[in-house]
């Protein structure tokens, strides 16, 4: 994806070769741009790979003495006040772009300038006067940045493979990360599959002092900075302000002259954004993917008609599209995103013609939906019970059900079973211990935003950012800061979300939601009538025959595809002897899992098999 690259403290004779290999690896498409700057001593360099939508001018921005350079990937918001302050201090901002703003803000305020920034970005500032590098990112870390410090070098980039391009980096598998992936189908925290390579946490300022070879990371914002619940606000006032802030976020993020659109499903996040966008723009594109007759496809078409968007449907006729795109998906997400979450990959080429900026619904549901979406977690009596319920939820409920305790023991060979036993749970406990003192609702949302959204869901952003940029109404700072301080009762049972949809786009509240096929309106009479009619039709179809049409529940049939057209691929990948030769997983147990899947007698075994398949592909592509 787009991002910044840094190779710091390299031998001068090796820097250019490593830079060239990285540039060749990351420029995948004709629209990729490439910038590079080399320090005066020819031992350090900074670069940027991009798709040319945000801050398209060549980088870096350089100060008048050519001693300090700044690069930025992404974009900054609400910069007018900061620009005015800098100009009043005598700084001449001639380029008018975000890297220049970051450069002079650093000169004016030092490392503290980062806390004044709002946006979706990561940035790098190299100060040759003092021999230091500063890298920082936005509050939520929405543009991934990986880093490694080894052998007197410091390397960073938007993909792990950038660090792996250096032959001097010794690859060591992170067993804790493997255990997490097999149980949760994602990683937690800042871990990667490689010891010594970390993901930069959100809201972080990392400094590297070249002279003493030292790295320091300091947060400039944490979830502990969220104020206590505001008192004295009534519910109607809260709804009005939330609607105003959400509409303002969509309005701002859809400005700038780029072609803006969004992916539309039958869910609630995308229809909220679509309703706001329809108020401002007369024409915009929406995109839906899925099987003919699936509920998301049917409902998205109704929503698009109601808002008047130019709607495009990409049909999944079978699972062959997965084989066509699995290599690119793996290359972009590097194994951190299972192939059963690659939906959307097959739309990218077409989508690039329809939009340059996608307004994604990421975090909208977390922010304005119910503060806890699992009864067991909500009712946890204390912190230990919270961890136990959270572990079960992550393992069995968040996506497809994963491996059980017994299956985990059978998956590994004897050697690795001893190492891996209990690691996933202990790792989850360690991650959650950082927010143990938080209020329960904040603790839960920190988990969803920092761990689930960023380490699993955000991979959709990673791969679609190869073709177009993304903006995030659900992470707008003003909206976030307001909603997070509302009393829990105002956000329970989707009450706030329902009333926001009613006020933003009342017609969309009368279109059922994909999760249960029921209306999302607060009008109890209409909901009750619709609920009764829907249930009567379902019972008639069940007991009499297919009288009324019913939509499929899922847009994709990964389990059916794996039993049929994808079956030879799975068998070859897992049973050709290469996986067994690693000595980590039991081939007999993996064969048993495949047989359970192929038999069709057991539901949801794909959540146990797909992570193993994706991990094996990762090992072949990046570790062997």
C-alpha positions as CSV (number, residue, x, y, z in Angstrom):
1,X,0.0,0.0,0.0
2,X,1.0,3.7,-0.1
3,X,3.5,4.7,2.6
4,X,6.9,5.9,3.7
5,X,10.1,3.9,3.7
6,X,13.2,4.5,5.7
7,X,16.6,2.9,5.6
8,X,18.8,4.4,8.3
9,X,22.4,3.8,9.2
10,X,23.2,1.5,6.3
11,X,26.7,0.9,4.9
12,X,26.9,3.5,2.0
13,X,27.7,0.7,-0.6
14,X,24.5,-1.2,0.3
15,X,21.9,1.6,0.6
16,X,21.2,2.0,-3.1
17,X,20.8,-1.7,-3.8
18,X,18.3,-2.2,-0.9
19,X,16.4,1.0,-2.0
20,X,16.2,-0.3,-5.6
21,X,14.9,-3.7,-4.5
22,X,12.2,-2.1,-2.3
23,X,11.1,0.3,-5.0
24,X,10.8,-2.5,-7.6
25,X,8.8,-4.6,-5.1
26,X,6.3,-1.9,-4.1
27,X,5.6,-0.3,-7.5
28,X,3.0,-2.9,-8.5
29,X,0.8,-0.8,-10.7
30,X,1.3,1.8,-13.4
31,X,-0.2,4.6,-11.2
32,X,2.3,4.1,-8.4
33,X,4.6,7.0,-7.8
34,X,8.0,6.8,-6.1
35,X,10.0,9.5,-4.3
36,X,13.5,9.0,-2.7
37,X,15.9,11.2,-0.8
38,X,19.4,10.3,0.3
39,X,21.2,11.9,3.3
40,X,24.5,13.8,2.9
41,X,26.5,10.9,4.2
42,X,24.8,8.4,1.8
43,X,24.1,6.1,4.7
44,X,20.4,6.9,5.2
45,X,17.5,7.5,2.9
46,X,13.8,8.1,3.0
47,X,11.2,7.4,0.4
48,X,7.5,7.2,-0.4
49,X,5.4,4.9,-2.6
50,X,2.0,6.3,-3.4
51,X,-1.0,6.2,-5.8
52,X,-1.0,10.0,-6.4
53,X,-4.3,11.1,-4.8
54,X,-3.4,12.8,-1.5
55,X,-0.5,15.2,-1.4
56,X,0.6,14.4,-5.0
57,X,3.5,16.8,-5.1
58,X,7.0,15.1,-5.1
59,X,8.5,14.7,-1.6
60,X,10.3,15.4,0.7
61,X,9.7,18.9,1.8
62,X,13.1,20.4,2.7
63,X,14.0,23.4,4.9
64,X,16.0,26.4,3.6
65,X,19.3,25.0,4.9
66,X,18.7,21.6,3.4
67,X,19.3,20.0,6.8
68,X,15.8,18.8,7.7
69,X,13.4,16.8,5.4
70,X,9.8,15.7,5.9
71,X,7.7,13.2,4.2
72,X,4.0,12.4,4.8
73,X,1.8,9.6,3.6
74,X,-2.0,10.3,3.8
75,X,-3.5,13.7,4.6
76,X,-4.1,16.2,7.4
77,X,-7.4,17.8,8.3
78,X,-8.3,21.2,9.9
79,X,-4.9,22.7,9.3
80,X,-5.9,26.4,8.9
81,X,-5.2,27.4,12.5
82,X,-1.8,25.7,12.5
83,X,-0.8,27.3,9.1
84,X,-1.8,30.7,10.4
85,X,0.2,30.3,13.6
86,X,3.3,29.3,11.6
87,X,3.0,32.2,9.2
88,X,2.7,34.5,12.2
89,X,5.9,33.1,13.4
90,X,7.6,34.0,10.2
91,X,7.6,30.7,8.4
92,X,7.0,30.9,4.6
93,X,4.8,28.0,3.5
94,X,5.2,27.9,-0.2
95,X,4.3,24.4,-1.2
96,X,1.0,24.5,0.5
97,X,0.9,20.7,1.2
98,X,0.9,18.6,4.3
99,X,4.6,17.5,4.4
100,X,5.7,21.2,4.3
101,X,3.3,21.9,7.2
102,X,4.7,19.0,9.2
103,X,8.3,20.3,8.5
104,X,7.7,23.8,9.8
105,X,5.5,22.7,12.7
106,X,8.5,20.5,13.8
107,X,10.8,23.5,13.5
108,X,8.4,25.6,15.6
109,X,7.3,23.2,18.3
110,X,9.6,20.2,18.3
111,X,8.3,16.7,18.6
112,X,5.2,18.0,20.5
113,X,3.8,19.3,17.2
114,X,2.4,15.9,16.4
115,X,-0.3,16.2,19.0
116,X,-1.7,19.2,17.1
117,X,-2.3,17.2,14.0
118,X,-5.5,15.6,12.9
119,X,-5.9,13.3,9.9
120,X,-5.0,9.9,8.6
121,X,-1.3,9.8,8.1
122,X,2.2,8.7,9.0
123,X,5.1,11.0,8.7
124,X,8.9,11.0,8.9
125,X,11.3,13.9,9.7
126,X,15.0,13.4,9.4
127,X,17.1,16.1,11.1
128,X,20.7,16.0,9.9
129,X,21.7,18.8,12.3
130,X,21.4,16.4,15.3
131,X,21.4,13.0,13.6
132,X,17.8,12.0,14.5
133,X,14.8,10.5,12.9
134,X,11.2,11.1,14.0
135,X,8.3,9.0,12.8
136,X,4.7,9.5,13.9
137,X,1.2,8.5,13.0
138,X,-2.4,9.5,13.5
139,X,-4.4,8.8,16.7
140,X,-5.7,5.4,15.4
141,X,-2.7,4.3,13.3
142,X,-4.9,4.0,10.2
143,X,-2.0,3.8,7.8
144,X,0.2,0.9,8.9
145,X,3.9,1.4,9.5
146,X,6.2,-1.5,10.5
147,X,9.7,-1.0,11.9
148,X,12.7,-2.9,13.0
149,X,15.9,-2.0,14.8
150,X,18.8,-4.4,14.4
151,X,22.6,-4.5,13.9
152,X,22.9,-0.7,14.2
153,X,20.2,-0.1,11.5
154,X,16.7,1.2,11.7
155,X,14.2,0.3,8.9
156,X,10.5,1.2,8.5
157,X,7.8,0.9,5.9
158,X,4.1,0.2,5.2
159,X,4.8,-3.5,4.6
160,X,6.9,-6.0,6.5
161,X,8.6,-7.2,3.2
162,X,10.5,-3.9,3.1
163,X,12.5,-5.0,6.2
164,X,12.8,-8.5,4.8
165,X,14.6,-7.1,1.7
166,X,17.7,-6.5,3.8
167,X,19.7,-9.8,3.8
168,X,21.2,-8.8,7.1
169,X,17.8,-9.1,8.9
170,X,17.6,-12.6,10.5
171,X,14.1,-14.2,10.2
172,X,12.8,-15.7,13.4
173,X,9.2,-16.9,13.6
174,X,7.2,-15.3,16.4
175,X,5.5,-18.3,18.1
176,X,3.1,-16.1,20.1
177,X,1.9,-14.5,16.9
178,X,1.3,-17.9,15.4
179,X,-0.7,-19.0,18.4
180,X,-2.8,-15.9,18.2
181,X,-3.5,-16.3,14.5
182,X,-4.6,-19.9,14.9
183,X,-7.0,-19.1,17.7
184,X,-8.3,-15.6,16.8
185,X,-7.6,-15.5,13.0
186,X,-5.7,-12.3,13.5
187,X,-2.8,-10.9,15.5
188,X,-3.1,-8.6,18.5
189,X,-1.2,-5.4,19.5
190,X,1.9,-4.6,17.5
191,X,3.1,-8.1,16.8
192,X,4.1,-9.5,13.4
193,X,5.0,-13.1,12.4
194,X,8.6,-12.1,12.7
195,X,10.6,-11.5,15.9
196,X,12.1,-8.0,15.8
197,X,9.5,-6.5,13.5
198,X,6.7,-4.4,15.1
199,X,3.7,-2.4,14.0
200,X,3.9,1.2,15.2
201,X,1.1,1.8,17.7
202,X,-1.4,4.5,16.9
203,X,-0.8,8.0,18.4
204,X,2.9,7.3,18.7
205,X,6.0,9.4,18.2
206,X,9.1,7.2,17.6
207,X,12.5,8.8,17.7
208,X,15.8,7.2,16.6
209,X,19.0,8.7,17.7
210,X,21.6,7.7,15.1
211,X,24.7,8.6,17.2
212,X,23.8,6.3,20.1
213,X,21.7,3.8,18.1
214,X,18.7,4.2,20.4
215,X,14.9,4.0,19.7
216,X,12.2,5.6,21.9
217,X,8.5,5.5,21.5
218,X,6.1,7.9,23.3
219,X,2.3,8.0,23.0
220,X,0.8,11.5,22.5
221,X,-2.8,10.3,23.1
222,X,-4.3,7.2,24.7
223,X,-7.8,5.9,25.5
224,X,-7.2,7.0,29.1
225,X,-7.5,10.6,27.8
226,X,-11.2,10.0,27.0
227,X,-13.0,12.1,29.6
228,X,-15.6,10.7,32.0
229,X,-19.2,10.6,30.8
230,X,-20.6,14.0,30.4
231,X,-23.4,14.9,32.7
232,X,-26.5,17.0,32.1
233,X,-26.9,16.3,28.4
234,X,-30.3,15.0,27.4
235,X,-30.8,12.3,24.8
236,X,-32.4,14.5,22.1
237,X,-29.5,17.0,22.4
238,X,-27.1,14.1,22.1
239,X,-28.7,12.8,18.9
240,X,-28.8,16.2,17.3
241,X,-25.1,16.8,18.0
242,X,-24.1,13.3,16.9
243,X,-26.0,13.8,13.6
244,X,-24.4,17.3,13.1
245,X,-20.9,16.0,13.7
246,X,-21.4,12.9,11.5
247,X,-22.8,15.0,8.6
248,X,-20.0,17.5,9.0
249,X,-17.4,14.6,8.9
250,X,-18.9,13.2,5.7
251,X,-19.2,16.7,4.1
252,X,-15.5,17.4,4.8
253,X,-14.2,14.0,3.7
254,X,-16.2,14.2,0.5
255,X,-14.7,17.6,-0.5
256,X,-11.5,18.3,-2.4
257,X,-12.5,17.5,-6.0
258,X,-11.7,13.8,-6.0
259,X,-14.4,11.3,-7.2
260,X,-15.9,10.0,-4.0
261,X,-18.0,6.9,-3.5
262,X,-18.4,4.0,-1.2
263,X,-19.0,0.2,-0.9
264,X,-22.6,-0.4,0.0
265,X,-24.0,-3.4,1.8
266,X,-27.2,-4.1,3.6
267,X,-25.7,-3.1,6.9
268,X,-25.9,0.1,8.9
269,X,-22.5,1.8,8.6
270,X,-22.5,2.3,4.8
271,X,-26.1,3.4,4.7
272,X,-25.5,6.1,7.3
273,X,-22.6,7.5,5.2
274,X,-24.6,7.1,2.0
275,X,-27.5,9.0,3.5
276,X,-25.2,11.9,4.5
277,X,-23.4,11.9,1.1
278,X,-26.7,12.0,-0.8
279,X,-27.5,15.3,1.0
280,X,-24.4,16.9,-0.4
281,X,-23.7,15.3,-3.8
282,X,-26.1,14.9,-6.6
283,X,-24.3,12.0,-8.2
284,X,-21.9,9.4,-6.7
285,X,-21.1,5.8,-7.2
286,X,-21.8,2.9,-4.9
287,X,-20.4,-0.6,-5.2
288,X,-21.7,-4.0,-4.0
289,X,-20.3,-7.5,-4.4
290,X,-21.9,-10.8,-3.7
291,X,-23.9,-13.7,-5.0
292,X,-27.1,-13.1,-6.9
293,X,-30.1,-13.0,-4.4
294,X,-27.9,-12.6,-1.3
295,X,-29.4,-10.3,1.2
296,X,-26.6,-7.7,1.0
297,X,-27.0,-7.5,-2.8
298,X,-30.7,-7.1,-2.6
299,X,-30.7,-4.5,0.2
300,X,-27.8,-2.5,-1.2
301,X,-29.8,-2.2,-4.5
302,X,-32.8,-0.8,-2.6
303,X,-30.6,1.6,-0.6
304,X,-28.9,2.8,-3.8
305,X,-32.3,3.4,-5.4
306,X,-33.5,5.4,-2.4
307,X,-30.5,7.7,-2.4
308,X,-30.1,7.9,-6.1
309,X,-26.5,6.7,-6.4
310,X,-25.0,5.2,-9.6
311,X,-24.9,1.6,-8.4
312,X,-22.6,-1.2,-9.5
313,X,-22.9,-4.8,-8.6
314,X,-20.0,-7.2,-8.9
315,X,-21.4,-10.8,-8.9
316,X,-19.8,-13.8,-7.3
317,X,-20.8,-16.6,-9.6
318,X,-18.4,-19.1,-8.0
319,X,-15.1,-19.2,-6.0
320,X,-12.8,-19.0,-9.0
321,X,-12.2,-15.3,-8.3
322,X,-10.3,-16.3,-5.2
323,X,-7.7,-18.2,-7.1
324,X,-7.4,-15.3,-9.5
325,X,-6.7,-12.8,-6.7
326,X,-5.2,-14.8,-3.9
327,X,-1.5,-14.0,-4.8
328,X,-2.1,-10.2,-4.8
329,X,-4.2,-10.4,-1.6
330,X,-1.3,-12.3,0.1
331,X,1.3,-9.8,-1.3
332,X,-0.6,-6.8,0.0
333,X,-1.7,-8.2,3.4
334,X,1.3,-10.4,4.0
335,X,-0.7,-13.2,5.7
336,X,-2.3,-11.1,8.4
337,X,-5.7,-11.3,6.6
338,X,-7.1,-14.7,5.8
339,X,-8.1,-15.5,2.3
340,X,-11.8,-15.9,3.4
341,X,-11.8,-12.1,4.0
342,X,-10.5,-11.2,0.6
343,X,-14.0,-10.2,-0.7
344,X,-13.6,-6.9,-2.6
345,X,-10.3,-7.9,-4.2
346,X,-12.1,-8.8,-7.4
347,X,-13.7,-5.4,-7.6
348,X,-10.7,-3.2,-7.4
349,X,-9.9,-2.8,-11.0
350,X,-13.4,-1.7,-11.8
351,X,-13.8,0.4,-8.7
352,X,-10.7,2.5,-9.7
353,X,-12.8,3.8,-12.6
354,X,-15.7,4.8,-10.4
355,X,-14.0,6.4,-7.5
356,X,-10.7,7.8,-6.3
357,X,-11.8,8.1,-2.6
358,X,-13.8,5.5,-0.8
359,X,-15.8,6.6,2.3
360,X,-15.4,3.5,4.4
361,X,-17.7,2.6,7.3
362,X,-14.8,1.2,9.4
363,X,-15.5,2.0,13.1
364,X,-18.9,3.6,12.6
365,X,-20.6,0.6,14.3
366,X,-18.1,0.5,17.1
367,X,-18.5,4.2,17.8
368,X,-22.2,4.8,17.5
369,X,-23.6,1.3,17.9
370,X,-24.0,-0.5,21.2
371,X,-21.1,-0.1,23.6
372,X,-20.9,-3.9,24.1
373,X,-22.2,-6.3,21.5
374,X,-21.8,-9.5,23.5
375,X,-24.1,-10.3,26.4
376,X,-21.4,-12.4,28.2
377,X,-18.8,-9.6,28.0
378,X,-21.4,-7.0,29.1
379,X,-22.4,-9.0,32.1
380,X,-18.8,-9.9,33.2
381,X,-18.7,-9.5,36.9
382,X,-15.1,-8.5,37.1
383,X,-11.9,-8.0,35.1
384,X,-10.9,-11.8,35.1
385,X,-14.4,-12.7,33.9
386,X,-14.1,-10.0,31.2
387,X,-10.9,-11.6,29.9
388,X,-12.4,-15.1,29.9
389,X,-15.5,-13.9,28.0
390,X,-13.4,-11.9,25.6
391,X,-11.3,-14.9,24.8
392,X,-14.3,-17.0,24.0
393,X,-15.8,-14.2,21.9
394,X,-12.6,-13.7,19.9
395,X,-12.2,-17.4,19.4
396,X,-15.8,-18.4,18.5
397,X,-18.0,-15.4,17.8
398,X,-16.1,-12.6,16.1
399,X,-15.7,-14.2,12.7
400,X,-16.1,-17.9,11.8
401,X,-15.6,-20.1,14.9
402,X,-11.9,-21.0,15.4
403,X,-10.0,-23.9,16.9
404,X,-11.1,-25.2,20.2
405,X,-8.6,-26.1,23.0
406,X,-8.6,-29.8,22.0
407,X,-8.1,-28.9,18.3
408,X,-5.3,-26.5,19.2
409,X,-3.4,-29.4,21.0
410,X,-3.9,-31.7,18.0
411,X,-2.9,-29.1,15.4
412,X,0.7,-28.8,16.6
413,X,3.4,-31.5,16.7
414,X,4.6,-32.4,20.1
415,X,7.5,-29.9,20.1
416,X,5.3,-27.0,19.2
417,X,2.4,-28.1,21.3
418,X,4.4,-27.6,24.4
419,X,5.6,-24.1,23.3
420,X,2.1,-23.0,22.1
421,X,-0.1,-24.2,24.9
422,X,-2.0,-21.3,26.5
423,X,0.0,-18.7,24.6
424,X,-3.0,-17.1,22.8
425,X,-4.9,-16.6,26.1
426,X,-1.9,-15.2,28.0
427,X,-1.1,-12.9,25.1
428,X,-4.7,-11.6,25.2
429,X,-4.5,-11.0,28.9
430,X,-1.2,-9.2,28.5
431,X,-2.7,-6.9,25.8
432,X,-5.8,-6.2,27.9
433,X,-3.8,-5.5,31.1
434,X,-2.8,-2.2,29.5
435,X,-6.3,-1.0,29.8
436,X,-7.4,-2.8,33.0
437,X,-8.1,0.4,34.8
438,X,-10.4,1.7,32.1
439,X,-14.2,1.9,32.4
440,X,-15.7,-1.4,30.9
441,X,-17.1,0.3,27.9
442,X,-13.8,2.1,27.1
443,X,-11.9,-1.1,27.6
444,X,-14.1,-3.0,25.2
445,X,-13.9,-0.3,22.6
446,X,-10.1,0.0,22.9
447,X,-9.9,-3.7,22.2
448,X,-12.1,-3.4,19.1
449,X,-10.3,-0.3,17.7
450,X,-6.7,-1.2,18.6
451,X,-6.8,-4.9,18.1
452,X,-9.7,-6.1,16.0
453,X,-10.3,-3.2,13.7
454,X,-6.6,-2.4,13.2
455,X,-5.2,-5.9,13.0
456,X,-8.0,-7.6,11.0
457,X,-10.7,-5.4,9.6
458,X,-8.3,-2.7,8.5
459,X,-6.7,-5.1,6.1
460,X,-9.6,-4.4,3.8
461,X,-8.2,-0.8,3.7
462,X,-4.7,-2.1,3.1
463,X,-5.6,-4.0,-0.1
464,X,-8.1,-1.6,-1.6
465,X,-5.6,1.3,-1.0
466,X,-3.6,-0.2,-3.8
467,X,-6.2,1.2,-6.2
468,X,-7.9,4.2,-4.4
469,X,-7.6,6.1,-1.2
470,X,-9.9,5.9,1.8
471,X,-11.4,8.3,4.3
472,X,-13.0,7.4,7.6
473,X,-16.0,9.2,9.0
474,X,-16.1,6.8,11.9
475,X,-12.7,8.0,13.1
476,X,-13.4,11.7,12.9
477,X,-11.8,13.2,16.1
478,X,-14.6,15.6,16.9
479,X,-17.3,12.9,16.5
480,X,-15.2,10.4,18.4
481,X,-14.5,12.7,21.3
482,X,-18.2,13.6,21.6
483,X,-19.8,10.1,21.3
484,X,-17.2,8.5,23.7
485,X,-18.3,10.8,26.5
486,X,-22.1,10.0,26.2
487,X,-23.6,7.9,28.9
488,X,-23.7,4.2,28.2
489,X,-27.5,4.1,28.2
490,X,-27.7,6.4,25.2
491,X,-25.6,4.0,23.1
492,X,-27.2,0.8,24.2
493,X,-29.4,-1.4,22.0
494,X,-28.5,0.6,18.9
495,X,-30.7,3.4,20.1
496,X,-28.4,6.2,19.0
497,X,-27.7,4.6,15.6
498,X,-31.4,4.1,14.9
499,X,-32.3,7.7,15.7
500,X,-29.3,9.0,13.6
501,X,-30.6,7.0,10.6
502,X,-34.1,8.3,11.1
503,X,-32.9,11.9,11.1
504,X,-30.3,11.7,8.3
505,X,-32.2,9.5,5.9
506,X,-35.7,8.4,7.1
507,X,-36.3,6.3,4.0
508,X,-33.2,4.1,4.7
509,X,-34.6,3.3,8.2
510,X,-37.5,1.5,6.5
511,X,-35.2,-0.8,4.5
512,X,-34.4,-4.0,6.5
513,X,-30.9,-4.6,7.8
514,X,-28.9,-7.6,6.5
515,X,-28.1,-9.1,9.9
516,X,-31.7,-10.2,10.7
517,X,-33.8,-8.9,7.8
518,X,-35.7,-6.5,10.2
519,X,-36.4,-2.8,10.0
520,X,-34.0,-0.4,11.7
521,X,-36.6,2.3,12.4
522,X,-37.5,3.4,15.9
523,X,-41.2,3.4,15.0
524,X,-42.4,0.5,17.0
525,X,-45.6,0.0,15.2
526,X,-43.9,-0.4,11.8
527,X,-41.2,-2.6,13.3
528,X,-43.7,-4.9,14.9
529,X,-45.9,-5.3,11.8
530,X,-42.8,-5.9,9.6
531,X,-41.5,-8.4,12.2
532,X,-44.8,-10.4,12.3
533,X,-45.2,-10.5,8.5
534,X,-41.5,-11.6,8.0
535,X,-41.8,-14.4,10.6
536,X,-45.2,-15.6,9.1
537,X,-43.6,-15.8,5.6
538,X,-40.6,-17.7,7.0
539,X,-42.9,-20.2,8.7
540,X,-45.1,-20.6,5.6
541,X,-42.0,-21.4,3.5
542,X,-40.7,-23.8,6.1
543,X,-43.9,-25.8,6.7
544,X,-45.8,-25.4,3.4
545,X,-43.3,-24.8,0.7
546,X,-41.4,-21.9,-1.1
547,X,-44.4,-19.6,-1.4
548,X,-42.5,-16.4,-0.7
549,X,-39.0,-15.4,-2.0
550,X,-36.2,-15.5,0.5
551,X,-32.7,-14.1,0.1
552,X,-29.6,-16.0,0.9
553,X,-28.0,-14.9,4.2
554,X,-24.4,-14.4,2.9
555,X,-22.9,-12.6,0.0
556,X,-20.2,-15.3,-0.3
557,X,-20.2,-19.1,0.1
558,X,-16.6,-19.7,1.1
559,X,-17.5,-23.0,2.7
560,X,-19.3,-24.3,-0.4
561,X,-16.5,-23.1,-2.7
562,X,-13.9,-24.9,-0.6
563,X,-15.8,-28.1,-0.9
564,X,-15.9,-27.8,-4.6
565,X,-13.9,-25.6,-7.0
566,X,-11.3,-24.6,-4.3
567,X,-10.8,-28.2,-3.0
568,X,-7.8,-29.1,-5.2
569,X,-6.0,-25.9,-4.2
570,X,-6.5,-26.6,-0.5
571,X,-5.4,-30.2,-0.8
572,X,-2.2,-29.3,-2.7
573,X,-1.3,-26.4,-0.4
574,X,-1.7,-28.4,2.8
575,X,-0.9,-32.0,1.8
576,X,2.0,-31.7,-0.7
577,X,4.5,-32.4,2.1
578,X,5.9,-28.9,2.3
579,X,3.9,-27.9,5.4
580,X,4.7,-31.2,7.1
581,X,8.4,-30.7,6.5
582,X,8.4,-27.7,8.7
583,X,7.6,-29.9,11.7
584,X,5.1,-27.4,13.2
585,X,1.6,-28.7,12.3
586,X,0.4,-32.3,12.4
587,X,-0.4,-33.3,8.8
588,X,-2.8,-36.0,10.1
589,X,-4.9,-33.5,12.0
590,X,-4.9,-31.0,9.1
591,X,-6.1,-33.9,6.8
592,X,-8.8,-34.6,9.4
593,X,-9.9,-30.9,9.3
594,X,-10.0,-31.0,5.5
595,X,-12.1,-34.1,5.6
596,X,-14.5,-32.6,8.1
597,X,-14.9,-29.5,5.8
598,X,-15.3,-31.6,2.6
599,X,-17.9,-33.9,4.1
600,X,-20.3,-31.0,4.5
601,X,-21.6,-32.6,7.7
602,X,-20.2,-30.0,10.0
603,X,-20.7,-26.2,9.9
604,X,-18.0,-23.5,10.1
605,X,-14.9,-25.6,9.9
606,X,-13.6,-23.1,7.5
607,X,-12.6,-20.8,10.4
608,X,-10.2,-23.5,11.5
609,X,-8.7,-24.3,8.1
610,X,-8.4,-20.9,6.4
611,X,-5.9,-19.5,8.9
612,X,-3.7,-22.6,8.4
613,X,-3.9,-22.2,4.7
614,X,-3.1,-18.5,4.8
615,X,-0.2,-19.0,7.3
616,X,1.3,-21.7,5.0
617,X,1.1,-19.3,2.0
618,X,2.8,-16.6,4.1
619,X,5.6,-19.0,5.1
620,X,6.2,-19.9,1.4
621,X,6.1,-16.3,0.2
622,X,8.0,-14.5,3.0
623,X,9.8,-16.9,5.3
624,X,11.2,-19.8,3.2
